[in-house]
Amino acid sequence: MQLHWIEQFAEDRRRELYAFYSKEWWTQGREYDDVIQVLEHSDIVLGCCSDAGRLIGFARVLTDFTFKAMIFDVIVDEPFRGQGVGNAIIDRIKGHEALQKVRSFELYCPDQLVAFYEGLGFAKSSSSLLRHQR
């Protein structure tokens, strides 16, 4: 399968992304306007499309473009899991032209996906993630 990449999400793609987000247990409660705001305020957004042009993968990055890049919301559509799409998304991010100076890529993911990302070279950090929620 040939993968096609997009970094711009026009209105039709935004609706497709929202439908995509709505299928995952950890992103189901997100409102459409919130998803659009996430797109507009992330430093890099990356969509992975199938040969037919269908959105099958997504991720976004927040970064200072020098020291750190934090990867969020890596999603691969269920029928395409296990086919290397997640790996391709991570490779695409790490190889992105705008991120060449970045020294550390970090990833936020649910506990059950830690082993998958460890297989891609990520390791648990010795620092603690602190959270303050409103």
N, CA, C and O atoms as a printed pandas DataFrame, in Angstrom:
     atom_number atom_name residue_name chain_id  residue_number  x_coord  y_coord  z_coord
0              1         N          MET        A               1    0.844   -1.178    0.000
1              2        CA          MET        A               1    0.000    0.000    0.000
2              3         C          MET        A               1    0.890    1.242    0.000
3              4         O          MET        A               1    1.829    1.350    0.788
4              5         N          GLN        A               2    0.585    2.148   -0.871
5              6        CA          GLN        A               2    1.288    3.440   -0.955
6              7         C          GLN        A               2    0.598    4.415   -0.011
7              8         O          GLN        A               2   -0.621    4.582   -0.066
8              9         N          LEU        A               3    1.376    5.060    0.854
9             10        CA          LEU        A               3    0.818    6.043    1.776
10            11         C          LEU        A               3    1.000    7.441    1.201
11            12         O          LEU        A               3    2.024    7.748    0.592
12            13         N          HIS        A               4    0.001    8.274    1.401
13            14        CA          HIS        A               4    0.035    9.662    0.959
14            15         C          HIS        A               4   -0.098   10.544    2.195
15            16         O          HIS        A               4   -0.887   10.238    3.089
16            17         N          TRP        A               5    0.658   11.627    2.257
17            18        CA          TRP        A               5    0.732   12.463    3.451
18            19         C          TRP        A               5    0.116   13.827    3.216
19            20         O          TRP        A               5    0.274   14.423    2.151
20            21         N          ILE        A               6   -0.589   14.313    4.227
21            22        CA          ILE        A               6   -1.143   15.660    4.186
22            23         C          ILE        A               6   -0.770   16.391    5.475
23            24         O          ILE        A               6   -0.637   15.779    6.535
24            25         N          GLU        A               7   -0.603   17.700    5.367
25            26        CA          GLU        A               7   -0.333   18.527    6.540
26            27         C          GLU        A               7   -1.309   19.692    6.628
27            28         O          GLU        A               7   -1.202   20.530    7.522
28            29         N          GLN        A               8   -2.234   19.743    5.726
29            30        CA          GLN        A               8   -3.292   20.752    5.722
30            31         C          GLN        A               8   -4.628   20.013    5.770
31            32         O          GLN        A               8   -4.805   18.997    5.098
32            33         N          PHE        A               9   -5.555   20.522    6.558
33            34        CA          PHE        A               9   -6.861   19.893    6.699
34            35         C          PHE        A               9   -7.942   20.900    6.332
35            36         O          PHE        A               9   -8.354   21.711    7.161
36            37         N          ALA        A              10   -8.399   20.843    5.083
37            38        CA          ALA        A              10   -9.511   21.682    4.627
38            39         C          ALA        A              10  -10.790   21.172    5.302
39            40         O          ALA        A              10  -10.765   20.155    5.995
40            41         N          GLU        A              11  -11.882   21.866    5.101
41            42        CA          GLU        A              11  -13.129   21.544    5.800
42            43         C          GLU        A              11  -13.550   20.086    5.657
43            44         O          GLU        A              11  -13.936   19.470    6.651
44            45         N          ASP        A              12  -13.490   19.512    4.452
45            46        CA          ASP        A              12  -13.896   18.116    4.285
46            47         C          ASP        A              12  -12.974   17.178    5.060
47            48         O          ASP        A              12  -13.438   16.191    5.631
48            49         N          ARG        A              13  -11.689   17.470    5.086
49            50        CA          ARG        A              13  -10.723   16.663    5.843
50            51         C          ARG        A              13  -10.927   16.852    7.346
51            52         O          ARG        A              13  -10.717   15.916    8.118
52            53         N          ARG        A              14  -11.330   18.038    7.765
53            54        CA          ARG        A              14  -11.582   18.280    9.190
54            55         C          ARG        A              14  -12.737   17.412    9.671
55            56         O          ARG        A              14  -12.680   16.833   10.756
56            57         N          ARG        A              15  -13.766   17.328    8.871
57            58        CA          ARG        A              15  -14.914   16.489    9.241
58            59         C          ARG        A              15  -14.512   15.010    9.250
59            60         O          ARG        A              15  -14.941   14.244   10.113
60            61         N          GLU        A              16  -13.687   14.625    8.283
61            62        CA          GLU        A              16  -13.190   13.250    8.236
62            63         C          GLU        A              16  -12.337   12.949    9.480
63            64         O          GLU        A              16  -12.456   11.879   10.076
64            65         N          LEU        A              17  -11.483   13.897    9.861
65            66        CA          LEU        A              17  -10.663   13.722   11.059
66            67         C          LEU        A              17  -11.537   13.621   12.303
67            68         O          LEU        A              17  -11.291   12.782   13.170
68            69         N          TYR        A              18  -12.545   14.461   12.393
69            70        CA          TYR        A              18  -13.429   14.405   13.561
70            71         C          TYR        A              18  -14.116   13.041   13.654
71            72         O          TYR        A              18  -14.201   12.468   14.740
72            73         N          ALA        A              19  -14.597   12.527   12.550
73            74        CA          ALA        A              19  -15.221   11.199   12.539
74            75         C          ALA        A              19  -14.201   10.138   12.963
75            76         O          ALA        A              19  -14.528    9.198   13.688
76            77         N          PHE        A              20  -12.992   10.303   12.509
77            78        CA          PHE        A              20  -11.881    9.413   12.841
78            79         C          PHE        A              20  -11.619    9.448   14.354
79            80         O          PHE        A              20  -11.515    8.401   14.993
80            81         N          TYR        A              21  -11.513   10.653   14.918
81            82        CA          TYR        A              21  -11.310   10.831   16.353
82            83         C          TYR        A              21  -12.442   10.191   17.152
83            84         O          TYR        A              21  -12.204    9.572   18.189
84            85         N          SER        A              22  -13.651   10.340   16.673
85            86        CA          SER        A              22  -14.828    9.887   17.407
86            87         C          SER        A              22  -14.890    8.378   17.583
87            88         O          SER        A              22  -15.631    7.892   18.437
88            89         N          LYS        A              23  -14.128    7.628   16.797
89            90        CA          LYS        A              23  -14.146    6.165   16.890
90            91         C          LYS        A              23  -13.260    5.617   18.004
91            92         O          LYS        A              23  -13.463    4.487   18.449
92            93         N          GLU        A              24  -12.294    6.386   18.455
93            94        CA          GLU        A              24  -11.336    5.889   19.442
94            95         C          GLU        A              24  -11.834    6.136   20.861
95            96         O          GLU        A              24  -12.400    7.191   21.145
96            97         N          TRP        A              25  -11.627    5.177   21.747
97            98        CA          TRP        A              25  -12.129    5.287   23.115
98            99         C          TRP        A              25  -11.522    6.476   23.850
99           100         O          TRP        A              25  -12.189    7.064   24.701
100          101         N          TRP        A              26  -10.301    6.845   23.554
101          102        CA          TRP        A              26   -9.620    7.905   24.293
102          103         C          TRP        A              26   -9.827    9.288   23.678
103          104         O          TRP        A              26   -9.366   10.281   24.242
104          105         N          THR        A              27  -10.509    9.374   22.537
105          106        CA          THR        A              27  -10.794   10.675   21.930
106          107         C          THR        A              27  -12.286   10.869   21.661
107          108         O          THR        A              27  -12.677   11.869   21.058
108          109         N          GLN        A              28  -13.114    9.936   22.096
109          110        CA          GLN        A              28  -14.548    9.977   21.791
110          111         C          GLN        A              28  -15.268   11.214   22.300
111          112         O          GLN        A              28  -16.184   11.698   21.635
112          113         N          GLY        A              29  -14.892   11.735   23.439
113          114        CA          GLY        A              29  -15.627   12.841   24.036
114          115         C          GLY        A              29  -15.278   14.209   23.490
115          116         O          GLY        A              29  -15.817   15.213   23.957
116          117         N          ARG        A              30  -14.397   14.273   22.522
117          118        CA          ARG        A              30  -13.963   15.577   22.002
118          119         C          ARG        A              30  -15.025   16.174   21.083
119          120         O          ARG        A              30  -15.608   15.482   20.248
120          121         N          GLU        A              31  -15.259   17.465   21.255
121          122        CA          GLU        A              31  -16.216   18.186   20.424
122          123         C          GLU        A              31  -15.545   18.617   19.123
123          124         O          GLU        A              31  -14.326   18.783   19.077
124          125         N          TYR        A              32  -16.338   18.799   18.067
125          126        CA          TYR        A              32  -15.804   19.190   16.761
126          127         C          TYR        A              32  -14.970   20.467   16.853
127          128         O          TYR        A              32  -13.858   20.515   16.327
128          129         N          ASP        A              33  -15.490   21.491   17.508
129          130        CA          ASP        A              33  -14.770   22.766   17.608
130          131         C          ASP        A              33  -13.437   22.608   18.341
131          132         O          ASP        A              33  -12.463   23.286   18.014
132          133         N          ASP        A              34  -13.395   21.722   19.321
133          134        CA          ASP        A              34  -12.146   21.474   20.047
134          135         C          ASP        A              34  -11.120   20.787   19.155
135          136         O          ASP        A              34   -9.931   21.100   19.215
136          137         N          VAL        A              35  -11.576   19.856   18.333
137          138        CA          VAL        A              35  -10.665   19.173   17.401
138          139         C          VAL        A              35  -10.098   20.177   16.398
139          140         O          VAL        A              35   -8.912   20.117   16.070
140          141         N          ILE        A              36  -10.918   21.085   15.914
141          142        CA          ILE        A              36  -10.456   22.110   14.978
142          143         C          ILE        A              36   -9.435   23.016   15.657
143          144         O          ILE        A              36   -8.425   23.372   15.050
144          145         N          GLN        A              37   -9.686   23.391   16.903
145          146        CA          GLN        A              37   -8.730   24.223   17.626
146          147         C          GLN        A              37   -7.400   23.495   17.811
147          148         O          GLN        A              37   -6.338   24.108   17.698
148          149         N          VAL        A              38   -7.449   22.205   18.092
149          150        CA          VAL        A              38   -6.232   21.399   18.213
150          151         C          VAL        A              38   -5.447   21.433   16.897
151          152         O          VAL        A              38   -4.227   21.593   16.902
152          153         N          LEU        A              39   -6.151   21.282   15.773
153          154        CA          LEU        A              39   -5.490   21.338   14.459
154          155         C          LEU        A              39   -4.809   22.679   14.242
155          156         O          LEU        A              39   -3.665   22.743   13.791
156          157         N          GLU        A              40   -5.518   23.741   14.564
157          158        CA          GLU        A              40   -5.016   25.083   14.285
158          159         C          GLU        A              40   -3.879   25.510   15.201
159          160         O          GLU        A              40   -3.100   26.397   14.849
160          161         N          HIS        A              41   -3.775   24.890   16.372
161          162        CA          HIS        A              41   -2.770   25.327   17.343
162          163         C          HIS        A              41   -1.673   24.303   17.605
163          164         O          HIS        A              41   -0.869   24.482   18.519
164          165         N          SER        A              42   -1.629   23.256   16.833
165          166        CA          SER        A              42   -0.505   22.330   16.889
166          167         C          SER        A              42    0.547   22.826   15.912
167          168         O          SER        A              42    0.216   23.421   14.887
168          169         N          ASP        A              43    1.798   22.585   16.221
169          170        CA          ASP        A              43    2.875   23.054   15.349
170          171         C          ASP        A              43    2.930   22.265   14.046
171          172         O          ASP        A              43    3.184   22.829   12.982
172          173         N          ILE        A              44    2.693   20.964   14.133
173          174        CA          ILE        A              44    2.656   20.109   12.944
174          175         C          ILE        A              44    1.487   19.156   13.104
175          176         O          ILE        A              44    1.321   18.538   14.155
176          177         N          VAL        A              45    0.679   19.037   12.062
177          178        CA          VAL        A              45   -0.365   18.020   12.004
178          179         C          VAL        A              45   -0.082   17.177   10.773
179          180         O          VAL        A              45    0.291   17.690    9.718
180          181         N          LEU        A              46   -0.265   15.879   10.928
181          182        CA          LEU        A              46    0.111   14.962    9.852
182          183         C          LEU        A              46   -0.989   13.934    9.652
183          184         O          LEU        A              46   -1.360   13.209   10.575
184          185         N          GLY        A              47   -1.498   13.886    8.440
185          186        CA          GLY        A              47   -2.483   12.880    8.083
186          187         C          GLY        A              47   -1.878   11.881    7.125
187          188         O          GLY        A              47   -1.092   12.237    6.246
188          189         N          CYS        A              48   -2.246   10.640    7.300
189          190        CA          CYS        A              48   -1.792    9.559    6.429
190          191         C          CYS        A              48   -3.021    9.036    5.690
191          192         O          CYS        A              48   -4.010    8.648    6.312
192          193         N          CYS        A              49   -2.952    9.029    4.365
193          194        CA          CYS        A              49   -4.093    8.623    3.553
194          195         C          CYS        A              49   -3.760    7.371    2.747
195          196         O          CYS        A              49   -2.611    7.137    2.375
196          197         N          SER        A              50   -4.779    6.585    2.491
197          198        CA          SER        A              50   -4.639    5.371    1.685
198          199         C          SER        A              50   -4.556    5.736    0.210
199          200         O          SER        A              50   -4.692    6.902   -0.160
200          201         N          ASP        A              51   -4.335    4.734   -0.623
201          202        CA          ASP        A              51   -4.324    4.934   -2.075
202          203         C          ASP        A              51   -5.613    5.588   -2.556
203          204         O          ASP        A              51   -5.602    6.384   -3.495
204          205         N          ALA        A              52   -6.722    5.248   -1.906
205          206        CA          ALA        A              52   -8.023    5.790   -2.295
206          207         C          ALA        A              52   -8.259    7.193   -1.752
207          208         O          ALA        A              52   -9.299    7.791   -2.029
208          209         N          GLY        A              53   -7.310    7.731   -0.979
209          210        CA          GLY        A              53   -7.440    9.082   -0.450
210          211         C          GLY        A              53   -8.126    9.165    0.895
211          212         O          GLY        A              53   -8.364   10.259    1.407
212          213         N          ARG        A              54   -8.445    8.022    1.469
213          214        CA          ARG        A              54   -9.119    7.980    2.763
214          215         C          ARG        A              54   -8.107    8.201    3.891
215          216         O          ARG        A              54   -7.004    7.655    3.855
216          217         N          LEU        A              55   -8.486    9.004    4.892
217          218        CA          LEU        A              55   -7.643    9.232    6.054
218          219         C          LEU        A              55   -7.573    7.944    6.874
219          220         O          LEU        A              55   -8.595    7.437    7.334
220          221         N          ILE        A              56   -6.352    7.418    7.053
221          222        CA          ILE        A              56   -6.185    6.172    7.812
222          223         C          ILE        A              56   -5.255    6.339    9.011
223          224         O          ILE        A              56   -5.121    5.423    9.822
224          225         N          GLY        A              57   -4.614    7.499    9.128
225          226        CA          GLY        A              57   -3.722    7.739   10.252
226          227         C          GLY        A              57   -3.570    9.221   10.514
227          228         O          GLY        A              57   -3.764   10.050    9.625
228          229         N          PHE        A              58   -3.222    9.542   11.743
229          230        CA          PHE        A              58   -3.088   10.940   12.140
230          231         C          PHE        A              58   -2.141   11.041   13.327
231          232         O          PHE        A              58   -2.043   10.118   14.135
232          233         N          ALA        A              59   -1.450   12.163   13.426
233          234        CA          ALA        A              59   -0.683   12.528   14.620
234          235         C          ALA        A              59   -0.473   14.033   14.594
235          236         O          ALA        A              59   -0.613   14.680   13.556
236          237         N          ARG        A              60   -0.137   14.572   15.749
237          238        CA          ARG        A              60    0.167   15.995   15.830
238          239         C          ARG        A              60    1.365   16.192   16.745
239          240         O          ARG        A              60    1.672   15.349   17.587
240          241         N          VAL        A              61    2.037   17.331   16.559
241          242        CA          VAL        A              61    3.276   17.605   17.290
242          243         C          VAL        A              61    3.245   19.027   17.851
243          244         O          VAL        A              61    2.851   19.972   17.169
244          245         N          LEU        A              62    3.663   19.153   19.091
245          246        CA          LEU        A              62    3.945   20.446   19.715
246          247         C          LEU        A              62    5.452   20.487   19.935
247          248         O          LEU        A              62    6.028   19.534   20.459
248          249         N          THR        A              63    6.096   21.585   19.539
249          250        CA          THR        A              63    7.547   21.607   19.564
250          251         C          THR        A              63    8.115   23.015   19.686
251          252         O          THR        A              63    7.444   24.004   19.388
252          253         N          ASP        A              64    9.376   23.082   20.135
253          254        CA          ASP        A              64   10.134   24.333   20.091
254          255         C          ASP        A              64   11.084   24.335   18.894
255          256         O          ASP        A              64   11.828   25.295   18.695
256          257         N          PHE        A              65   11.062   23.266   18.097
257          258        CA          PHE        A              65   11.852   23.082   16.880
258          259         C          PHE        A              65   13.360   22.992   17.138
259          260         O          PHE        A              65   14.151   23.055   16.198
260          261         N          THR        A              66   13.759   22.847   18.398
261          262        CA          THR        A              66   15.179   22.746   18.716
262          263         C          THR        A              66   15.463   21.629   19.713
263          264         O          THR        A              66   16.216   20.702   19.412
264          265         N          PHE        A              67   14.874   21.712   20.873
265          266        CA          PHE        A              67   15.186   20.748   21.919
266          267         C          PHE        A              67   14.176   19.602   22.013
267          268         O          PHE        A              67   14.562   18.438   22.122
268          269         N          LYS        A              68   12.890   19.934   21.972
269          270        CA          LYS        A              68   11.873   18.910   22.196
270          271         C          LYS        A              68   10.739   18.986   21.180
271          272         O          LYS        A              68   10.357   20.056   20.707
272          273         N          ALA        A              69   10.229   17.819   20.872
273          274        CA          ALA        A              69    9.005   17.688   20.086
274          275         C          ALA        A              69    8.143   16.646   20.790
275          276         O          ALA        A              69    8.574   15.512   20.998
276          277         N          MET        A              70    6.939   17.031   21.152
277          278        CA          MET        A              70    6.015   16.146   21.857
278          279         C          MET        A              70    4.949   15.677   20.876
279          280         O          MET        A              70    4.237   16.486   20.281
280          281         N          ILE        A              71    4.849   14.374   20.716
281          282        CA          ILE        A              71    3.921   13.765   19.763
282          283         C          ILE        A              71    2.644   13.378   20.504
283          284         O          ILE        A              71    2.691   12.741   21.556
284          285         N          PHE        A              72    1.511   13.770   19.941
285          286        CA          PHE        A              72    0.197   13.475   20.520
286          287         C          PHE        A              72   -0.722   12.829   19.484
287          288         O          PHE        A              72   -0.513   12.944   18.276
288          289         N          ASP        A              73   -1.730   12.157   19.990
289          290        CA          ASP        A              73   -2.877   11.690   19.194
290          291         C          ASP        A              73   -2.487   10.835   17.990
291          292         O          ASP        A              73   -3.046   11.011   16.907
292          293         N          VAL        A              74   -1.558    9.932   18.155
293          294        CA          VAL        A              74   -1.242    9.014   17.055
294          295         C          VAL        A              74   -2.400    8.021   16.957
295          296         O          VAL        A              74   -2.671    7.258   17.885
296          297         N          ILE        A              75   -3.066    8.052   15.817
297          298        CA          ILE        A              75   -4.227    7.178   15.604
298          299         C          ILE        A              75   -4.069    6.488   14.255
299          300         O          ILE        A              75   -3.734    7.126   13.257
300          301         N          VAL        A              76   -4.311    5.188   14.234
301          302        CA          VAL        A              76   -4.376    4.427   12.984
302          303         C          VAL        A              76   -5.744    3.770   12.952
303          304         O          VAL        A              76   -6.160    3.132   13.919
304          305         N          ASP        A              77   -6.438    3.928   11.838
305          306        CA          ASP        A              77   -7.765    3.341   11.679
306          307         C          ASP        A              77   -7.683    1.827   11.844
307          308         O          ASP        A              77   -6.761    1.187   11.337
308          309         N          GLU        A              78   -8.643    1.266   12.552
309          310        CA          GLU        A              78   -8.652   -0.161   12.911
310          311         C          GLU        A              78   -8.299   -1.114   11.762
311          312         O          GLU        A              78   -7.445   -1.978   11.958
312          313         N          PRO        A              79   -8.906   -1.005   10.579
313          314        CA          PRO        A              79   -8.590   -1.967    9.519
314          315         C          PRO        A              79   -7.141   -1.895    9.012
315          316         O          PRO        A              79   -6.681   -2.802    8.319
316          317         N          PHE        A              80   -6.432   -0.823    9.356
317          318        CA          PHE        A              80   -5.071   -0.628    8.851
318          319         C          PHE        A              80   -4.003   -0.866    9.924
319          320         O          PHE        A              80   -2.811   -0.701    9.666
320          321         N          ARG        A              81   -4.432   -1.249   11.110
321          322        CA          ARG        A              81   -3.471   -1.542   12.172
322          323         C          ARG        A              81   -2.724   -2.828   11.857
323          324         O          ARG        A              81   -3.263   -3.743   11.235
324          325         N          GLY        A              82   -1.477   -2.879   12.298
325          326        CA          GLY        A              82   -0.658   -4.060   12.060
326          327         C          GLY        A              82   -0.030   -4.092   10.678
327          328         O          GLY        A              82    0.563   -5.100   10.291
328          329         N          GLN        A              83   -0.151   -2.996    9.922
329          330        CA          GLN        A              83    0.390   -2.937    8.567
330          331         C          GLN        A              83    1.526   -1.925    8.438
331          332         O          GLN        A              83    1.925   -1.579    7.326
332          333         N          GLY        A              84    2.042   -1.455    9.557
333          334        CA          GLY        A              84    3.175   -0.536    9.529
334          335         C          GLY        A              84    2.808    0.937    9.426
335          336         O          GLY        A              84    3.695    1.779    9.290
336          337         N          VAL        A              85    1.526    1.266    9.489
337          338        CA          VAL        A              85    1.106    2.665    9.348
338          339         C          VAL        A              85    1.569    3.492   10.544
339          340         O          VAL        A              85    2.066    4.603   10.362
340          341         N          GLY        A              86    1.417    2.976   11.757
341          342        CA          GLY        A              86    1.865    3.703   12.945
342          343         C          GLY        A              86    3.361    3.968   12.905
343          344         O          GLY        A              86    3.816    5.064   13.232
344          345         N          ASN        A              87    4.116    2.968   12.505
345          346        CA          ASN        A              87    5.564    3.107   12.365
346          347         C          ASN        A              87    5.888    4.170   11.315
347          348         O          ASN        A              87    6.777    4.997   11.519
348          349         N          ALA        A              88    5.170    4.147   10.199
349          350        CA          ALA        A              88    5.394    5.130    9.130
350          351         C          ALA        A              88    5.094    6.548    9.608
351          352         O          ALA        A              88    5.793    7.489    9.235
352          353         N          ILE        A              89    4.064    6.703   10.425
353          354        CA          ILE        A              89    3.721    8.025   10.958
354          355         C          ILE        A              89    4.855    8.544   11.835
355          356         O          ILE        A              89    5.278    9.691   11.697
356          357         N          ILE        A              90    5.342    7.705   12.730
357          358        CA          ILE        A              90    6.431    8.119   13.621
358          359         C          ILE        A              90    7.687    8.430   12.814
359          360         O          ILE        A              90    8.361    9.426   13.080
360          361         N          ASP        A              91    8.007    7.596   11.841
361          362        CA          ASP        A              91    9.172    7.862   10.983
362          363         C          ASP        A              91    9.021    9.179   10.238
363          364         O          ASP        A              91    9.979    9.941   10.108
364          365         N          ARG        A              92    7.828    9.442    9.753
365          366        CA          ARG        A              92    7.570   10.683    9.017
366          367         C          ARG        A              92    7.772   11.903    9.918
367          368         O          ARG        A              92    8.330   12.915    9.493
368          369         N          ILE        A              93    7.316   11.795   11.155
369          370        CA          ILE        A              93    7.502   12.898   12.103
370          371         C          ILE        A              93    8.983   13.093   12.401
371          372         O          ILE        A              93    9.483   14.215   12.319
372          373         N          LYS        A              94    9.687   12.030   12.744
373          374        CA          LYS        A              94   11.108   12.154   13.093
374          375         C          LYS        A              94   11.947   12.632   11.909
375          376         O          LYS        A              94   12.996   13.245   12.107
376          377         N          GLY        A              95   11.503   12.362   10.694
377          378        CA          GLY        A              95   12.223   12.795    9.506
378          379         C          GLY        A              95   11.735   14.108    8.925
379          380         O          GLY        A              95   12.253   14.570    7.908
380          381         N          HIS        A              96   10.741   14.715    9.563
381          382        CA          HIS        A              96   10.139   15.945    9.045
382          383         C          HIS        A              96   11.193   17.045    8.931
383          384         O          HIS        A              96   11.999   17.246    9.840
384          385         N          GLU        A              97   11.174   17.738    7.825
385          386        CA          GLU        A              97   12.152   18.800    7.543
386          387         C          GLU        A              97   12.218   19.850    8.658
387          388         O          GLU        A              97   13.304   20.308    9.014
388          389         N          ALA        A              98   11.078   20.226    9.198
389          390        CA          ALA        A              98   11.043   21.264   10.226
390          391         C          ALA        A              98   11.560   20.786   11.578
391          392         O          ALA        A              98   11.801   21.597   12.472
392          393         N          LEU        A              99   11.731   19.474   11.733
393          394        CA          LEU        A              99   12.132   18.919   13.028
394          395         C          LEU        A              99   13.560   18.380   13.043
395          396         O          LEU        A              99   13.931   17.653   13.965
396          397         N          GLN        A             100   14.346   18.715   12.062
397          398        CA          GLN        A             100   15.696   18.162   11.947
398          399         C          GLN        A             100   16.623   18.566   13.087
399          400         O          GLN        A             100   17.547   17.819   13.407
400          401         N          LYS        A             101   16.409   19.718   13.708
401          402        CA          LYS        A             101   17.266   20.156   14.811
402          403         C          LYS        A             101   16.816   19.590   16.159
403          404         O          LYS        A             101   17.552   19.684   17.142
404          405         N          VAL        A             102   15.640   19.014   16.217
405          406        CA          VAL        A             102   15.082   18.542   17.489
406          407         C          VAL        A             102   15.947   17.422   18.068
407          408         O          VAL        A             102   16.297   16.466   17.377
408          409         N          ARG        A             103   16.280   17.562   19.337
409          410        CA          ARG        A             103   17.149   16.594   20.009
410          411         C          ARG        A             103   16.378   15.469   20.685
411          412         O          ARG        A             103   16.891   14.358   20.813
412          413         N          SER        A             104   15.151   15.745   21.118
413          414        CA          SER        A             104   14.396   14.746   21.872
414          415         C          SER        A             104   12.940   14.715   21.407
415          416         O          SER        A             104   12.234   15.722   21.458
416          417         N          PHE        A             105   12.512   13.548   20.958
417          418        CA          PHE        A             105   11.108   13.329   20.627
418          419         C          PHE        A             105   10.475   12.605   21.803
419          420         O          PHE        A             105   10.997   11.599   22.283
420          421         N          GLU        A             106    9.361   13.121   22.254
421          422        CA          GLU        A             106    8.639   12.507   23.354
422          423         C          GLU        A             106    7.230   12.200   22.886
423          424         O          GLU        A             106    6.717   12.813   21.950
424          425         N          LEU        A             107    6.625   11.249   23.548
425          426        CA          LEU        A             107    5.341   10.744   23.089
426          427         C          LEU        A             107    4.436   10.522   24.283
427          428         O          LEU        A             107    4.847    9.951   25.293
428          429         N          TYR        A             108    3.221   10.970   24.161
429          430        CA          TYR        A             108    2.220   10.715   25.182
430          431         C          TYR        A             108    1.301    9.626   24.639
431          432         O          TYR        A             108    0.724    9.774   23.562
432          433         N          CYS        A             109    1.166    8.533   25.388
433          434        CA          CYS        A             109    0.304    7.440   24.914
434          435         C          CYS        A             109   -0.292    6.684   26.097
435          436         O          CYS        A             109    0.234    6.750   27.209
436          437         N          PRO        A             110   -1.394    5.963   25.858
437          438        CA          PRO        A             110   -1.980    5.127   26.903
438          439         C          PRO        A             110   -1.011    3.989   27.270
439          440         O          PRO        A             110   -0.200    3.564   26.447
440          441         N          ASP        A             111   -1.108    3.509   28.510
441          442        CA          ASP        A             111   -0.204    2.466   29.007
442          443         C          ASP        A             111   -0.156    1.233   28.108
443          444         O          ASP        A             111    0.910    0.643   27.935
444          445         N          GLN        A             112   -1.278    0.838   27.541
445          446        CA          GLN        A             112   -1.300   -0.384   26.738
446          447         C          GLN        A             112   -0.543   -0.253   25.411
447          448         O          GLN        A             112   -0.334   -1.252   24.724
448          449         N          LEU        A             113   -0.135    0.956   25.047
449          450        CA          LEU        A             113    0.624    1.151   23.809
450          451         C          LEU        A             113    2.121    1.385   24.052
451          452         O          LEU        A             113    2.882    1.564   23.101
452          453         N          VAL        A             114    2.539    1.383   25.308
453          454        CA          VAL        A             114    3.945    1.634   25.630
454          455         C          VAL        A             114    4.850    0.624   24.922
455          456         O          VAL        A             114    5.865    1.016   24.344
456          457         N          ALA        A             115    4.512   -0.645   24.953
457          458        CA          ALA        A             115    5.359   -1.677   24.325
458          459         C          ALA        A             115    5.510   -1.427   22.825
459          460         O          ALA        A             115    6.597   -1.619   22.280
460          461         N          PHE        A             116    4.444   -1.004   22.153
461          462        CA          PHE        A             116    4.526   -0.708   20.721
462          463         C          PHE        A             116    5.557    0.387   20.467
463          464         O          PHE        A             116    6.409    0.249   19.589
464          465         N          TYR        A             117    5.481    1.470   21.232
465          466        CA          TYR        A             117    6.397    2.597   21.023
466          467         C          TYR        A             117    7.820    2.275   21.474
467          468         O          TYR        A             117    8.781    2.801   20.912
468          469         N          GLU        A             118    7.961    1.427   22.470
469          470        CA          GLU        A             118    9.307    0.978   22.846
470          471         C          GLU        A             118    9.954    0.244   21.675
471          472         O          GLU        A             118   11.164    0.338   21.471
472          473         N          GLY        A             119    9.152   -0.480   20.913
473          474        CA          GLY        A             119    9.641   -1.169   19.719
474          475         C          GLY        A             119   10.085   -0.210   18.620
475          476         O          GLY        A             119   10.794   -0.609   17.696
476          477         N          LEU        A             120    9.674    1.046   18.716
477          478        CA          LEU        A             120   10.071    2.071   17.747
478          479         C          LEU        A             120   11.207    2.946   18.276
479          480         O          LEU        A             120   11.557    3.961   17.673
480          481         N          GLY        A             121   11.775    2.535   19.413
481          482        CA          GLY        A             121   12.926    3.252   19.949
482          483         C          GLY        A             121   12.629    4.218   21.082
483          484         O          GLY        A             121   13.550    4.852   21.597
484          485         N          PHE        A             122   11.375    4.350   21.486
485          486        CA          PHE        A             122   11.039    5.206   22.617
486          487         C          PHE        A             122   11.291    4.433   23.912
487          488         O          PHE        A             122   11.168    3.209   23.945
488          489         N          ALA        A             123   11.638    5.144   24.961
489          490        CA          ALA        A             123   11.875    4.517   26.259
490          491         C          ALA        A             123   11.182    5.341   27.327
491          492         O          ALA        A             123   11.046    6.559   27.208
492          493         N          LYS        A             124   10.744    4.650   28.380
493          494        CA          LYS        A             124   10.141    5.375   29.498
494          495         C          LYS        A             124   11.165    6.312   30.095
495          496         O          LYS        A             124   12.334    5.964   30.263
496          497         N          SER        A             125   10.707    7.498   30.410
497          498        CA          SER        A             125   11.579    8.525   30.972
498          499         C          SER        A             125   11.688    8.349   32.483
499          500         O          SER        A             125   10.783    7.818   33.126
500          501         N          SER        A             126   12.786    8.792   33.026
501          502        CA          SER        A             126   12.943    8.747   34.473
502          503         C          SER        A             126   12.264    9.944   35.142
503          504         O          SER        A             126   12.108    9.965   36.363
504          505         N          SER        A             127   11.863   10.931   34.358
505          506        CA          SER        A             127   11.176   12.090   34.937
506          507         C          SER        A             127    9.695   11.795   35.059
507          508         O          SER        A             127    9.158   10.926   34.372
508          509         N          SER        A             128    9.051   12.525   35.935
509          510        CA          SER        A             128    7.625   12.323   36.181
510          511         C          SER        A             128    6.798   13.301   35.366
511          512         O          SER        A             128    7.169   14.463   35.197
512          513         N          LEU        A             129    5.698   12.825   34.875
513          514        CA          LEU        A             129    4.736   13.688   34.204
514          515         C          LEU        A             129    3.795   14.226   35.272
515          516         O          LEU        A             129    3.110   13.465   35.955
516          517         N          LEU        A             130    3.772   15.519   35.401
517          518        CA          LEU        A             130    2.895   16.151   36.379
518          519         C          LEU        A             130    1.715   16.753   35.633
519          520         O          LEU        A             130    1.864   17.268   34.525
520          521         N          ARG        A             131    0.552   16.684   36.244
521          522        CA          ARG        A             131   -0.657   17.156   35.558
522          523         C          ARG        A             131   -1.474   18.044   36.487
523          524         O          ARG        A             131   -1.585   17.787   37.686
524          525         N          HIS        A             132   -2.034   19.084   35.911
525          526        CA          HIS        A             132   -2.999   19.923   36.610
526          527         C          HIS        A             132   -4.184   20.081   35.668
527          528         O          HIS        A             132   -4.047   20.649   34.585
528          529         N          GLN        A             133   -5.330   19.589   36.070
529          530        CA          GLN        A             133   -6.519   19.678   35.220
530          531         C          GLN        A             133   -7.481   20.700   35.778
531          532         O          GLN        A             133   -7.578   20.907   36.987
532          533         N          ARG        A             134   -8.189   21.330   34.862
533          534        CA          ARG        A             134   -9.240   22.276   35.266
534          535         C          ARG        A             134  -10.524   21.544   35.473
535          536         O          ARG        A             134  -11.535   22.157   35.816
